[in-house]
């Protein structure tokens, strides 16, 4: 198979879809990998490293898209990418289609086979290709929150861990999944008073056990969210419904009750955000203020830590990329959980949560194969 790895072009997105070691595995399997010149620079991977791993370096994105049967990316395509995509090309990337109907429409029109990292499922309903970036974003959320809590950055001037004789900051995390647990590790490690809310009581029991009582757990309901939001110095949104738009659990009225200078980091913004006042921001312009509360809603948070993120992502995606390349699309998706990644195929939406979020028709993948 001919596999293309273009440069990412979202604002301050420094990750790349594949490391040189990933290229080596694919070329060893007999495939041809085309990498756009300079695509790995932001992650610290020079063209020479890709060349020594067997890649062919092409001068621009047009050439990569033109040569490849399958495009391997990090982020969902934006206008310039979409113009380059060939009809019926295979796209393997994070798609997050639910909140972006225009992108969905373009992929449908071009009959792109869109396989989304974030909806491929593993054992026990895990999301193996979303997990590594959720780990990065969850840990990063606490660093970001601590930065914007500083007074010169518009915050309350609160140190997360406090000092002897001074209470620590309150960090409230909505969602006890991968983002939530990684945020909790960082915040608790810094000495903050951490509260996690989740609807799954078994998950809360698990969190209580592994943190040995060093964090607080709350069953997620409107009353508990209202109370937790009101006392939060740092609020982290980590809610995920795979493939669907995130529910707006934190309302505008709740935001008005927050302390002036507190900070919200809505990691769920890729799926529309779980905070009513959240709107996507960029690394170039990451924050805005609503009712005296700083909102950080960057939709590609791990892009700021590209070396770590690219390696972690390739570790997770490469087995799936190799399976597609070695077996072809139809054979590859016979593996349990792989078909769940197919969001659009042959001009139809094949992932129910995306169709429901956009009020569009849904077609089961098996009907199109």
C-alpha positions in Angstrom: 0.0 0.0 0.0 1.0 3.6 -0.6 0.8 5.6 2.7 1.0 9.3 2.9 2.1 11.4 6.0 1.5 15.1 5.4 2.4 18.0 7.6 -0.2 19.1 10.1 -1.5 22.5 9.4 -3.8 23.4 12.3 -2.7 26.3 14.5 0.5 25.5 16.3 0.1 21.7 15.7 3.6 20.3 15.8 2.7 16.6 16.0 3.1 14.3 13.0 1.2 11.2 12.0 4.1 8.8 12.2 7.6 8.5 13.7 10.6 7.2 11.7 10.4 3.9 13.6 6.8 3.5 12.4 7.9 4.2 8.8 10.6 1.5 9.2 8.0 -1.1 10.2 5.8 -0.3 7.3 8.6 -0.2 4.7 9.8 -3.5 6.1 6.4 -4.9 5.4 6.9 -3.9 1.8 4.8 -0.7 1.7 5.8 2.7 0.4 5.6 5.6 2.8 5.5 9.2 1.5 6.4 11.9 4.0 6.0 15.6 3.3 9.3 17.5 3.6 9.7 18.9 7.1 6.6 17.1 8.4 8.5 15.7 11.4 10.5 18.9 12.3 8.0 20.1 15.0 8.4 16.8 16.8 12.1 16.7 16.4 12.3 14.1 13.6 14.4 15.3 10.7 13.8 14.2 7.0 17.1 12.3 7.1 15.6 10.0 9.9 12.6 9.2 7.7 14.8 8.6 4.7 17.0 6.2 6.6 13.9 4.4 7.7 12.8 3.9 4.0 10.5 6.8 3.5 10.3 8.8 0.3 10.3 12.6 1.0 8.0 14.6 -1.2 8.2 18.4 -1.4 4.6 19.4 -0.5 1.3 18.2 0.7 -0.2 18.1 -2.8 2.3 15.5 -3.8 1.7 13.4 -0.7 -2.1 13.4 -1.1 -1.8 12.6 -4.8 0.5 9.6 -4.3 -1.1 8.0 -1.3 -3.9 5.4 -1.0 -4.1 6.0 2.7 -3.4 9.3 4.5 -2.2 9.0 8.1 -2.6 12.2 10.1 -3.1 13.4 13.7 -5.9 16.0 13.4 -9.0 16.2 11.4 -8.6 17.7 7.9 -9.3 21.4 7.5 -10.1 23.2 4.2 -6.6 23.0 2.7 -6.4 19.2 3.4 -9.9 18.6 2.1 -9.2 20.3 -1.2 -6.2 17.9 -1.6 -8.1 14.7 -0.7 -8.9 12.4 -3.6 -12.4 10.9 -3.9 -12.6 7.6 -2.0 -9.2 8.0 -0.4 -8.7 6.3 3.0 -8.1 8.7 5.9 -6.8 7.4 9.3 -6.8 10.2 11.9 -8.6 11.8 14.8 -11.9 13.0 13.2 -14.2 14.2 16.1 -17.0 14.6 13.5 -20.0 15.0 15.9 -19.7 18.8 16.4 -18.6 19.6 12.8 -21.3 18.8 10.2 -19.6 20.8 7.5 -16.5 18.5 7.7 -18.8 15.5 7.7 -20.6 16.7 4.6 -17.4 17.2 2.7 -16.1 13.7 3.6 -19.4 12.2 2.5 -19.4 14.1 -0.8 -15.9 12.8 -1.6 -16.8 9.3 -0.4 -13.8 9.3 1.8 -13.3 6.2 4.0 -12.8 8.0 7.3 -11.4 5.8 10.2 -11.4 7.8 13.4 -8.8 7.0 16.0 -11.1 8.1 18.8 -13.9 5.5 18.2 -11.8 2.3 17.6 -12.6 0.2 20.7 -10.6 -2.4 22.6 -11.2 -4.9 25.3 -13.8 -3.9 27.8 -14.9 -0.9 25.7 -11.6 0.9 26.0 -10.5 3.4 23.4 -6.9 2.4 22.7 -6.1 5.1 20.2 -7.7 8.0 22.1 -6.0 7.0 25.4 -2.5 8.2 24.8 -3.6 11.7 23.8 -6.1 11.8 26.7 -3.3 11.0 29.0 -1.2 13.9 27.7 -4.2 16.3 27.7 -5.2 15.3 31.2 -1.8 15.9 32.7 -1.3 19.0 30.7 -4.6 20.5 31.9 -3.2 20.8 35.4 -0.1 22.6 34.2 -2.2 24.9 32.1 -4.6 25.6 34.9 -1.7 26.4 37.3 -0.2 28.8 34.8 -3.5 30.8 34.3 -4.2 30.8 38.1 -1.2 33.1 38.4 -2.1 36.7 38.9 0.0 38.1 36.0 -1.9 35.7 33.8 -5.4 36.8 34.9 -5.8 34.3 37.7 -6.7 34.4 41.4 -3.1 34.2 42.4 -3.6 30.7 44.0 -0.9 28.1 44.3 -2.4 24.6 43.7 -0.7 22.9 46.6 -0.9 25.9 49.0 1.9 26.1 51.7 1.9 25.3 55.4 -0.8 27.4 57.0 -2.5 28.1 53.7 -5.2 25.9 52.2 -4.5 24.3 48.8 -6.6 25.2 45.7 -9.7 23.3 44.8 -9.4 21.3 41.6 -12.7 19.9 40.3 -12.6 17.3 37.5 -15.8 16.4 35.7 -15.4 12.9 34.3 -13.4 10.1 35.8 -12.0 8.6 32.6 -8.5 8.8 31.1 -8.4 12.6 31.2 -9.9 12.7 34.7 -7.5 10.2 36.2 -4.5 11.8 34.7 -5.5 15.2 35.8 -6.1 13.9 39.3 -2.6 12.3 39.4 -1.0 15.6 38.6 -3.2 17.8 40.8 -3.0 15.5 43.8 0.7 15.2 43.3 1.0 19.0 43.6 -1.0 18.9 46.8 -4.3 20.3 45.5 -7.6 19.3 47.0 -9.1 17.2 44.2 -12.7 16.3 43.5 -13.8 14.0 40.7 -17.4 13.7 39.6 -18.7 10.8 37.4 -22.0 9.0 36.8 -20.4 5.6 37.1 -20.3 4.5 40.7 -18.0 1.6 40.0 -15.5 4.0 38.4 -15.7 6.2 41.5 -15.0 3.2 43.7 -12.0 2.3 41.6 -10.7 5.9 41.8 -11.2 6.0 45.6 -9.2 2.8 45.9 -6.3 3.7 43.7 -5.9 7.2 45.2 -6.2 5.7 48.8 -8.5 8.5 49.9 -6.3 11.3 48.7 -9.0 12.7 46.4 -12.7 13.2 46.9 -15.3 11.4 44.7 -18.8 12.6 44.0 -21.7 11.0 42.0 -22.3 13.4 39.1 -25.7 15.1 39.2 -26.8 18.7 38.8 -26.8 19.6 42.5 -23.3 18.1 43.0 -21.9 19.8 39.9 -23.4 23.2 40.9 -21.7 22.9 44.4 -18.4 21.7 43.0 -18.2 24.4 40.3 -19.0 27.1 42.8 -15.9 26.2 45.0 -13.5 25.3 42.2 -10.3 27.3 41.6 -9.6 25.1 38.6 -12.3 23.2 36.8 -11.3 20.5 34.3 -13.8 19.1 31.8 -13.0 15.5 30.9 -16.4 14.1 29.8 -16.5 11.7 26.9 -19.3 9.9 25.1 -17.4 8.1 22.3 -18.1 9.7 18.9 -20.9 11.9 20.2 -21.1 15.6 21.2 -20.2 16.1 24.9 -23.2 17.0 27.1 -23.2 20.6 28.5 -23.0 19.7 32.1 -21.7 23.1 33.4 -24.2 25.8 32.5 -23.7 29.6 32.1 -25.6 30.1 35.4 -23.0 27.9 37.2 -20.2 29.9 35.7 -21.6 33.1 37.2 -21.2 31.5 40.7 -17.5 30.8 40.3 -14.8 32.8 42.0 -13.3 35.7 39.9 -10.0 34.6 38.5 -10.7 30.9 38.6 -9.9 28.8 35.5 -11.7 26.3 33.3 -9.8 23.9 31.1 -12.4 22.1 28.9 -10.5 19.1 27.5 -13.8 17.8 26.0 -13.8 20.7 23.5 -12.8 18.3 20.6 -16.3 16.9 21.0 -18.0 20.3 21.5 -17.1 20.8 25.2 -18.9 20.0 28.4 -19.1 23.7 29.5 -21.9 25.8 28.0 -19.6 28.8 27.7 -16.8 26.9 26.0 -15.8 27.5 22.4 -12.7 26.2 20.6 -9.5 28.2 20.9 -6.0 27.8 19.6 -2.5 27.8 20.9 -2.0 31.2 19.4 -5.0 32.6 21.3 -5.7 30.1 24.0 -7.9 31.8 26.5 -10.9 34.2 26.9 -12.9 35.5 29.8 -16.5 34.9 30.7 -17.9 36.5 33.9 -14.4 36.8 35.3 -13.5 33.1 34.7 -10.6 32.3 32.3 -11.6 29.6 29.7 -8.8 27.5 28.1 -10.4 25.5 25.3 -7.6 24.6 22.9 -8.8 21.7 20.6 -5.4 20.2 20.1 -3.8 20.5 23.5 -1.2 17.7 23.0 0.1 19.5 19.9 2.1 21.8 22.3 4.0 18.7 23.5 4.7 17.1 20.2 7.7 15.0 20.9 6.0 13.1 23.7 2.7 13.1 21.9 3.9 11.9 18.5 5.8 9.0 20.0 2.9 8.0 22.3 0.4 8.2 19.4 2.5 6.2 16.9 2.9 3.5 19.6 -0.9 3.1 19.7 -1.8 3.6 16.0 1.0 1.7 14.2 -0.5 -1.8 14.8 -3.7 -0.6 13.2 -2.0 1.2 10.3 0.0 -2.0 9.6 -3.2 -4.1 9.7 -4.9 -1.9 7.1 -1.8 -1.8 4.9 -1.1 -5.6 5.1 -4.7 -6.8 4.8 -6.6 -4.1 3.1 -9.5 -2.1 4.5 -12.2 -4.8 4.4 -10.1 -7.6 5.9 -8.6 -5.2 8.5 -11.9 -4.1 10.0 -12.9 -7.7 10.7 -10.9 -7.4 13.9 -13.2 -6.8 16.8 -13.5 -3.1 17.6 -11.8 -1.9 14.5 -15.0 -1.4 12.5 -16.2 0.9 15.3 -13.5 3.4 14.0 -15.2 3.7 10.6 -17.2 6.9 10.8 -17.9 7.5 7.1 -17.8 5.1 4.2 -19.0 5.3 0.6 -20.9 8.6 1.2 -22.7 7.4 4.3 -22.3 8.0 8.1 -21.5 4.6 9.6 -21.1 5.6 13.2 -24.4 6.0 15.0 -23.4 8.7 17.5 -22.1 11.0 14.8 -25.4 10.6 12.8 -27.5 11.2 15.9 -25.4 14.3 16.9 -26.0 15.8 13.5 -29.6 14.5 12.9 -28.4 12.8 9.7 -29.2 9.3 8.4 -27.1 6.4 9.8 -26.1 3.3 7.7 -24.7 0.2 9.3 -21.2 -0.5 7.9 -22.0 -4.1 7.2 -24.8 -3.0 4.7 -22.2 -1.2 2.6 -19.4 -3.9 2.6 
